[in-house]
């Protein structure tokens, strides 16, 4: 059931009976100057939805700065996410409630107090943890101090609060992994009159209604979901009554509804939303029961179609069941079923997919509501990620090239190494710097299959490795005759007194099966040997997704050191055995050639 | 009304319905603190589609008082 449909009592019962004992923990710390304990059930529910178990701790009431500086129980290396609530009514009653009485120097003074408070709080937090910080921005008054003219004059109350919000955003960008959660947006979704509970504001300094708290929790989880790699990568769309109105097989290309006027305008708007996702790096696929040539005829030739052939990475247009087709799409793209969102207007198809592929997220577009389709897709928040990288911009082309590659490989008759040689692969290995930390962090957050340890790192974690002086963060770019694939893998090596430990070793699923792992591993060993370290330790931490790399170290000359438990196995390699040679089927392997 | 209220109180306060008596109050249900009181009031408002004013909220401190107040509202 969707979170919006629970009463608070039923939600509580659901949470009391849900078995989450096997889920990994998501540690959420909440610093606040108001009462927001009502968030707890919503946070717990949303954590369960993404396969986690929320452990939620609240800082002292109106103790934001004190907790940020001194509360090691609340904020420490186990903390995953920090939510901060600094309601201006408590933080600066003068700015919030008494603005009209202030002269301009009073206003400056108050603004500076708030700014210093922001800076000190962030410093305090970052001295303890690199956890994600979601700071809820300052709410704008709807009845500002100077009435209607306040919105026009930037030196009045609205202007002052906007300035504080801009300052807060800038500081959050500076600290890395800081996110501004705009409560004003939550408020506009719920509606001002349903957002505040003035009774409880006075009784218990609890300003928000249950609807408000639910929406705030939702918005915060868009960040948490991306942090834990649970955001979606691929959108699979039905065609009839989804991409356009009507049924192609009955109405024909000239009868379907898509265009600038109603009813086609609703579908045009929906396609625009899909295109925005495409440009954010979401893979677009089609899954439709239709005659394939008819669908391509519409896509190629209908004058109002916004979605064109080049936006679609893969299409399964046939009369088979949709669950099998979606499985086929996942395996062709080499992505997990839990990275997929399937959209269809037909409830039968939605239920079939839910039944057979429960890990696939579904969005049902109800009949008669086409004018809301765009909003239904936009409001899901399922595709949000924490950075927008060069790889995101070209991702769909990358996947398309990958499918061409696979088709090409299918036609090749020689042995695999001869095939690799025909690809003219060029790899480049470089040490990470600030320019690539967003992409490297993103890889650790999103990669599931070829990932030996599946440790999820934020940008500030990656920077901490780079700046530590006793670790290398190496990334690899790959290019072949089908195109440049960008940054497709990385490794983090920690140096100890007499050995090197491979903390992270991963490759994007797009480049599995072309020997790139040997290139990266050889480089790791070489770096350890250059430091005169006798041993390289690697470990495999088992997850439900990374079974294919269980024997990776053994297959590459490592020896099992310990494997006492089921979860983690450790391996070692003695550098006196030399650096394993790079594969011979690469056209070039270069070092430190990264250009940006 | 009594049964529905018992169910909501049980769900929110985490006590079996059988332990909820007419005189049950924050004094004999340990989990019924001020935060849970707020959760309880909001859940009752949702469940019965009513709204209490602030004066009423701070006095809703036993099962029977809640029932009486609800009866006044719903009739």
Interface residues (C-beta under 8 A of the other chain):
Chain A: X7 X8 X9 X10 X12 X13 X16 X35 X37 X38 X197 X199 X200 X202 X203 X204 X206 X209 X210
Chain B: X7 X8 X11 X12 X14 X34 X35 X38 X39 X42 X43 X46 X47 X52 X53 X54 X57 X58
